[in-house]
Amino acid sequence: MTSRRPADHDVAVIGGGPAGLMAAEAAASRGARVAVFDAMASCGRKFLVAGKGGLNLTHQETGDALLARYGDASPEALRAALATFDTRAVRAWAAGLGIETFVGSSGRVFPSDLKAAPLLRRWLERLRRQGVTFHQRHRWTGWNGDALCFETPAGEVQVNATATVLALGGASWPRLGSDGGWVAILEAAGIDVAPLAPSNCGFEVRWSEHLRTRAAGQPLKTVVLSCIDERGVTRTAPGDLLLTEYGIEGGCVYALSRYLRETIAAHGQATLSVDLAPARDTQALAEALARPRGKQRFARHLERASGLRGTRALLLYETLPDAPRQDAVTLARAIKDARLALTAARPVEEAISSAGGVRFTALDESLMARAKPGVFIAGEMLDWEAPTGGYLLTASLATGRLAGCGATEAARVTR
């Protein structure tokens, strides 16, 4: 592994996740000599774990609808990457590996067998046939001059490459290799990095002991969440909510995590509204709740009038402790707008993904670092954010491809 030539490889890819593997594929398919270095014992660890419940490969959305998932003002390099390798391209790429896909009822795209392992296995086989070499248990520690430095079980080694793609992931799921340890290295090299933060994550709520002991671990099916972001825009997300000992989780929470996190950072907490009866309007609920209940217990009257019982009713009592004594209109409004005070996002180590990373202003249009020519950056290391639903993987693949193409061109120019 010790360098014996001016360049051991045309392109060195550091990180064996989807972004790194796509960068390697893009470079190898253009004739570059490519090596992939990864700190773990095998590639794609997070990819495999994420696919255990059914690999959400991409989404059926395209064009402006797809770009909107990455924020109102997506960086031009990200838009360019997604324009040239969009969700249709992801499906075509999977088909090229012999993996057929289908669109689920929510618009999400899955492999026909729902598994990640067959796709990864075929992908790695194709890369090896293209001449890509793999070096596991190589933890990147930075540069010594132009040489790349790695810690390995056999000691430190140095490798020279004409161009480098960094695809080391964010800071979520550190046990699988994405620990954000690269931040200090890049900052020392003069590359601007936005602080890493949890995304697609849970949030903390100061539950009463009554709710915590009775509802922790219980789901709320089919609710609608809403919040007001820092620009005064109302954001909504339907879905299932999970109550936990510390607060809330769930797909609809993840969809709003960016706005909730920003509000907490600015004000110390965020208000989240939960519509506990999205199929009913406020007036209809009020009319049903206003009917005489006679000798019925309030809990029974509430269930008959609104459908709220069990965990759903517990959440109403949590946000409106004196619910039995309220008038029908107030009660109906509370059901449609049960307000939770969120005090903090859960730690980034628990998040599905991370926000922050290398700012696009620090990169050129091919994702090369302006402060470090010949070094390209891809995937979750970049400062972009997206909800779950296949969007995270799609952007990782797209930026990996863009960086791999850029690195190949840089290697050709340098020769």
For each residue, the residues with C-beta under 8 A, 3 or more apart:
1: 135 150 152 157 159
2: 157 158
3: 8 147 158 159 160
4: 8
5: 8 160
6: 160
7: 10 160 161 162
8: 3 4 5 12 35 159 160 161
9: 12 33 34 35 159 160 161 162
10: 7 27 32 33 34 161 162 163 408 411
11: 23 24 27 32 33 34 35 161 162 163 164 165 404 407 408 411
12: 8 9 34 35 37 148 159 161 163 164 165
13: 16 20 21 23 24 27 34 35 36 37 164 165 167 404
14: 20 36 37 38 140 148 164 165 166 167 168
15: 19 20 36 37 38 165 166 167 168 169 379
16: 13 20 21 36 37 38 40 42 43 44 134 136
17: 20 21 43 44 45 46 47 167 169 177 178 379 396
18: 21 22 44 47 379 393 396 397 400
19: 15 22 23 167 169 378 379 380 381 396 397 399 400 403
20: 13 14 15 16 17 23 24 36 38 43 165 167 378 379 400
21: 13 16 17 18 24 25 36 43 44 123 124 127 400
22: 18 19 25 26 378 396 397 400 401 404
23: 11 13 19 20 26 27 165 167 376 378 400 401 403 404 407
24: 11 13 20 21 27 28 34 36 127 132 165 404
25: 21 22 28 29 123 126 127 130 132 401 404
26: 22 23 29 30 400 401 402 403 404 405 408
27: 10 11 13 23 24 30 32 34 165 404 405 407 408 411
28: 24 25 31 32 34 127 130 131 132
29: 25 26 130
30: 26 27 405 408
31: 28 408
32: 10 11 27 28 407 408 411
33: 9 10 11 131
34: 9 10 11 12 13 24 27 28 130 131 132 133
35: 8 9 11 12 13 132 133 134 135 159 161
36: 13 14 15 16 20 21 24 43 127 132 133 134 135
37: 12 13 14 15 16 135 138 140 148 150 159
38: 14 15 16 20 42 43 134 135 136 137 138 177
39: 137 138 139 140 177
40: 16 43 45 136 137 176 177
41: 136 137
42: 16 38 45 136
43: 16 17 20 21 36 38 40 120 124 134 136
44: 16 17 18 21 47 48 116 120 124
45: 17 40 42 48 49 176 177
46: 17 49 50 169 173 176 177 178
47: 17 18 44 50 51 116 120 393
48: 44 45 51 52 116 117 120
49: 45 46 52 173 176
50: 46 47 55 56 116
51: 47 48 54 55 56 114 115 116 117
52: 48 49 116
53:
54: 51 110 114
55: 50 51 110 111 114 115 116 119
56: 50 51 108 109 110 388 389 390 393
57: 90 91 94 101 109 110 111 119 390 393
58: 87 90 91 108 109 390 391 393 394
59: 66 69 87 107 108 109 389 390 391 394
60: 87 103 107 108 109
61: 65 66 69 87 107
62: 65 66 86 87 88
63: 66 67 86
64: 67 68
65: 61 62 68 69
66: 59 61 62 63 69 82 86 87 391 394
67: 63 64 70 74 79 82
68: 64 65 72
69: 59 61 65 66 386 387 389 391
70: 67 74 78 82 384 385 386 391 395
71: 74 258 384 385
72: 68
73:
74: 67 70 71 78 79 384
75: 78 79 360 383 384
76: 79 80 360 365
77: 80 81 360 363 364 365 366 367 399 402
78: 70 74 75 81 82 360 382 384 395 398 399
79: 67 74 75 76 82 83
80: 76 77 83 84 365 402
81: 77 78 84 85 367 395 398 399 401 402
82: 66 67 70 78 79 85 86 394 395 398
83: 79 80 86
84: 80 81 89 398 401 402
85: 81 82 89 90 93 397 398 401 402
86: 62 63 66 82 83 89 90 394 398
87: 58 59 60 61 62 66 90 91 109 390 394
88: 62 91 92
89: 84 85 86 92 93
90: 57 58 85 86 87 93 94 109 393 394 397
91: 57 58 87 88 94 95 101 109
92: 88 89 95 96
93: 85 89 90 96 97 397
94: 57 90 91 97 99 100 101 111 119
95: 91 92 98 99 100 101
96: 92 93
97: 93 94 119 122 123 126
98: 95 122
99: 94 95 111 112 118 119 122
100: 94 95 111 112
101: 57 91 94 95 109 110 111 112
102: 109 110 112
103: 60 107 108 109
104: 107 108 109 110
105:
106: 389
107: 59 60 61 103 104 389
108: 56 58 59 60 103 104 389 390
109: 56 57 58 59 60 87 90 91 101 102 103 104 390
110: 54 55 56 57 101 102 104 114
111: 55 57 94 99 100 101 114 115 116 118 119
112: 99 100 101 102
113: 118
114: 51 54 55 110 111
115: 51 55 111 118 119
116: 44 47 48 50 51 52 55 111 119 120
117: 48 51 120 121
118: 99 111 113 115 121 122
119: 55 57 94 97 99 111 115 116 122 123
120: 43 44 47 48 116 117 123 124
121: 117 118 124 125
122: 97 98 99 118 119 125 126
123: 21 25 97 119 120 126 127
124: 21 43 44 120 121 127 128 134
125: 121 122 128 129
126: 25 97 122 123 129 130
127: 21 24 25 28 36 123 124 130 132
128: 124 125 131 132 134
129: 125 126
130: 25 28 29 34 126 127
131: 28 33 34 128
132: 24 25 28 34 35 36 127 128
133: 34 35 36
134: 16 35 36 38 43 124 128
135: 1 35 36 37 38 138 150
136: 16 38 40 41 42 43
137: 38 39 40 41 152 153
138: 37 38 39 135 150 151 152 157
139: 39 150 151 152
140: 14 37 39 148 149 150 166 168 182 185
141: 149 150 151 156 185
142: 149 185 188
143: 146 147 148 149 189
144: 147 149 158
145:
146: 143 160
147: 3 143 144 158 159 160
148: 12 14 37 140 143 158 159 160 161 164
149: 140 141 142 143 144 156 157 158
150: 1 37 135 138 139 140 141 156 157 158 159
151: 138 139 141 155 156
152: 1 137 138 139 155 156 157
153: 137
154: 157
155: 151 152
156: 141 149 150 151 152
157: 1 2 138 149 150 152 154
158: 2 3 144 147 148 149 150
159: 1 3 8 9 12 35 37 147 148 150
160: 3 5 6 7 8 9 146 147 148
161: 7 8 9 10 11 12 35 148 164
162: 7 9 10 11 374 410 411 414 415
163: 10 11 12 374 375 376 406 407 408 410 411 414
164: 11 12 13 14 148 161 374 375 376 407
165: 11 12 13 14 15 20 23 24 27 376 377 378 400 403 404 407
166: 14 15 140 182 186 375 376 377 378 381
167: 13 14 15 17 19 20 23 377 378 379 381 400 403
168: 14 15 140 177 178 181 182 379 381
169: 15 17 19 46 172 173 177 178 379 380 381
170: 178 180 196 348 353 354 355 356 357 380 381
171: 174 178 179 180 196 348 349 354
172: 169 178 198 199 348 349 350 351 352 353 354
173: 46 49 169 176 177 178 349
174: 171 177 178 179 180 349
175:
176: 40 45 46 49 173
177: 17 38 39 40 45 46 168 169 173 174
178: 17 46 168 169 170 171 172 173 174 354 380
179: 171 174
180: 170 171 174 183 196 348 354
181: 168 184 185
182: 140 166 168 185 186 381
183: 180 186 187 193 196
184: 181 187 188
185: 140 141 142 181 182 188 189
186: 166 182 183 189 191 193 358 369
187: 183 184 190 191 192 193
188: 142 184 185
189: 143 185 186 369 371 372
190: 187 371 372
191: 186 187 358 362 369 371 372 377
192: 187 358 359 361 362
193: 183 186 187 356 357 358 359 362 383
194: 355 356 357 358 359 383
195: 356
196: 170 171 180 183 348 354 355 356 357
197: 261 345 348 354 355 356
198: 172 201 257 261 345 346 347 348 350 351 354 355
199: 172 254 257 258 261 351 352 353 354 355 385
200: 254 257 351 352 353 387 388 392
201: 198 254 257 261 345 346 348 350 351 352
202: 244 246 247 248 249 253 345 346 350
203: 247 248 253 257 260 264 270 272 342 343 344 345 346
204: 246 247 342 343 344 345 346
205: 246 247 248 340 341 342 343
206: 341 343
207: 211 212 216 243 245 247 318
208: 211 212 318
209: 212 213
210: 213 214 314 318
211: 207 208 214 215 216 243 314 315 317 318
212: 207 208 209 215 216 245
213: 209 210 216
214: 210 211 314
215: 211 212 218 243 311 314 315
216: 207 211 212 213 243 244 245
217: 242 243 244 245
218: 215 242 243 310 311
219: 240 241 242 243 250 311
220: 223 240 241 242 243 274 276 311 312 315
221: 240
222: 238 239 240 278
223: 220 238 239 240 241 252 274 275 276 278
224: 236 237 238 252 274 275 278
225: 236 237 238 239 241 252 253 255 256 272 273 274 275
226: 234 235 236 237 272 273 275
227: 234 235 256 259 260 263 270 271 272 273
228: 232 233 234 235 263 271
229: 232 233 234 235 259 262 263
230: 259 262 263 266
231:
232: 228 229
233: 228 229
234: 226 227 228 229
235: 226 227 228 229 256 259
236: 224 225 226
237: 224 225 226 251 252 253 255 256
238: 222 223 224 225 252 278
239: 222 223 225 250 251 252 255
240: 219 220 221 222 223 250 251 252
241: 219 220 223 225 248 249 250 252 253 274
242: 217 218 219 220 248 249 250
243: 207 211 215 216 217 218 219 220 247 248 311 315
244: 202 216 217 247 248 249
245: 207 212 216 217
246: 202 204 205 346
247: 202 203 204 205 207 243 244 342 346
248: 202 203 205 241 242 243 244 253 272 340 342
249: 202 241 242 244 253
250: 219 239 240 241 242 253 254
251: 237 239 240 254 255 388
252: 223 224 225 237 238 239 240 241 255 256
253: 202 203 225 237 241 248 249 250 256 257 260
254: 199 200 201 250 251 257 352 387 388
255: 225 237 239 251 252 387 388
256: 225 227 235 237 252 253 259 260 272
257: 198 199 200 201 203 253 254 260 261 345
258: 71 199 261 262 355 385
259: 227 229 230 235 256 262 263 270
260: 203 227 253 256 257 263 264 270 272 342 345
261: 197 198 199 201 257 258 264 265 345 355
262: 229 230 258 259 265 266
263: 227 228 229 230 259 260 266 267 269 270
264: 203 260 261 267 268 269 270 342 343 344 345
265: 261 262
266: 230 262 263
267: 263 264 270
268: 264 343
269: 263 264 341 342 343
270: 203 227 259 260 263 264 267 341 342
271: 227 228 339 340 341 342
272: 203 225 226 227 248 256 260 339 340 342
273: 225 226 227 337 338 339 340
274: 220 223 224 225 241 315 319 337 338 339 340
275: 223 224 225 226 278 335 336 337 338
276: 220 223 308 312 315 316 335 336 338
277: 280 285 306 307 308 335 336
278: 222 223 224 238 275
279:
280: 277 284 285 306 307 335 336
281: 284 285 336
282: 285 286 329 332 333 336
283: 286 287 332
284: 280 281 287 288
285: 277 280 281 282 288 289 305 306 331 332 335 336
286: 282 283 289 290 328 329 331 332
287: 283 284 290 291 328
288: 284 285 291 305 306
289: 285 286 301 302 305 306 328 331 332
290: 286 287 328
291: 287 288 305
292:
293: 296 298 300 301
294:
295:
296: 293 300 301 304
297: 300 301
298: 293 301 302 323 324
299: 302 303 309 313
300: 293 296 297 303 304
301: 289 293 296 297 298 304 305
302: 289 298 299 305 306 308 309 313 316 323
303: 299 300 306 307 308 309 313
304: 296 300 301
305: 285 288 289 291 301 302
306: 277 280 285 288 289 302 303 332 335
307: 277 280 303 312
308: 276 277 302 303 312 313 316 335
309: 299 302 303 312 313
310: 218 313 314
311: 215 218 219 220 243 314 315
312: 220 276 307 308 309 315 316
313: 299 302 303 308 309 310 316 317
314: 210 211 214 215 310 311 317 318
315: 211 215 220 243 274 276 311 312 318 319 338
316: 276 302 308 312 313 319 320 323 334 335 338
317: 211 313 314 320 321 323
318: 207 208 210 211 314 315 321 338
319: 274 315 316 334 338 339 340
320: 316 317 323 326 330 331 334 338
321: 317 318
322: 325 326
323: 298 302 316 317 320 326 331 334
324: 298
325: 322
326: 320 322 323 330 331 334
327: 330 331
328: 286 287 289 290 331 332
329: 282 286 332 333
330: 320 326 327 333 334
331: 285 286 289 320 323 326 327 328 334 335
332: 282 283 285 286 289 306 328 329 335 336
333: 282 329 330 336 337
334: 316 319 320 323 326 330 331 337 338
335: 275 276 277 280 285 306 308 316 331 332 338
336: 275 276 277 280 281 282 285 332 333
337: 273 274 275 333 334
338: 273 274 275 276 315 316 318 319 320 334 335
339: 271 272 273 274 319
340: 205 248 271 272 273 274 319
341: 205 206 269 270 271
342: 203 204 205 247 248 260 264 269 270 271 272
343: 203 204 205 206 264 268 269
344: 203 204 264
345: 197 198 201 202 203 204 257 260 261 264 351
346: 198 201 202 203 204 246 247 350 351
347: 198 350 351
348: 170 171 172 180 196 197 198 201 351 354
349: 171 172 173 174
350: 172 198 201 202 346 347
351: 172 198 199 200 201 345 346 347 348 354
352: 172 199 200 201 254 388 392
353: 170 172 199 200 380 385 386 392
354: 170 171 172 178 180 196 197 198 199 348 351 357 380
355: 170 194 196 197 198 199 258 261 383 385
356: 170 193 194 195 196 197 383
357: 170 193 194 196 354 380 381 382 383 384
358: 186 191 192 193 194 362 363 369 377 381 382 383
359: 192 193 194 362 363 383
360: 75 76 77 78 363 382 383 384
361: 192
362: 191 192 193 358 359 369 370 371
363: 77 358 359 360 367 368 369 370 377 382
364: 77 367 368 370
365: 76 77 80
366: 77 376 402 403 405 406 409
367: 77 81 363 364 376 377 378 382 399 402 403 406
368: 363 364 373 374 375 376 406 407 410
369: 186 189 191 358 362 363 372 373 375 376 377
370: 362 363 364 373
371: 189 190 191 362
372: 189 190 191 369 375
373: 368 369 370 410
374: 162 163 164 368 407 410 414
375: 163 164 166 368 369 372
376: 23 163 164 165 166 366 367 368 369 403 404 406 407 410
377: 165 166 167 191 358 363 367 369 381 382 403
378: 19 20 22 23 165 166 167 367 381 382 396 399 400 402 403 404
379: 15 17 18 19 20 167 168 169 382 395 396 399 400
380: 19 169 170 178 353 354 357 392 396
381: 19 166 167 168 169 170 182 357 358 377 378
382: 78 357 358 360 363 367 377 378 379 399
383: 75 193 194 355 356 357 358 359 360
384: 70 71 74 75 78 357 360 395
385: 70 71 199 258 353 355
386: 69 70 353 391 392 395
387: 69 200 254 255 391
388: 56 200 251 254 255 352 391 392
389: 56 59 69 106 107 108
390: 56 57 58 59 87 108 109 393 394
391: 58 59 66 69 70 386 387 388 394 395
392: 200 352 353 380 386 388 395 396
393: 18 47 56 57 58 90 390 396 397
394: 58 59 66 82 86 87 90 390 391 397 398
395: 70 78 81 82 379 384 386 391 392 398 399
396: 17 18 19 22 378 379 380 392 393 399 400
397: 18 19 22 85 90 93 393 394 400 401
398: 78 81 82 84 85 86 394 395 401 402
399: 19 77 78 81 367 378 379 382 395 396 402 403
400: 18 19 20 21 22 23 26 165 167 378 379 396 397 403 404
401: 22 23 25 26 81 84 85 397 398 404 405
402: 26 77 80 81 84 85 366 367 378 398 399 405 406
403: 19 23 26 165 167 366 367 376 377 378 399 400 406 407
404: 11 13 22 23 24 25 26 27 165 376 378 400 401 407 408
405: 26 27 30 366 401 402 408 409
406: 163 366 367 368 376 402 403 409 410
407: 11 23 27 32 163 164 165 368 374 376 403 404 410 411
408: 10 11 26 27 30 31 32 163 404 405 411 412
409: 366 405 406 412 413
410: 162 163 368 373 374 376 406 407 413 414
411: 10 11 27 32 162 163 407 408 414 415
412: 408 409 415
413: 409 410
414: 162 163 374 410 411
415: 162 411 412
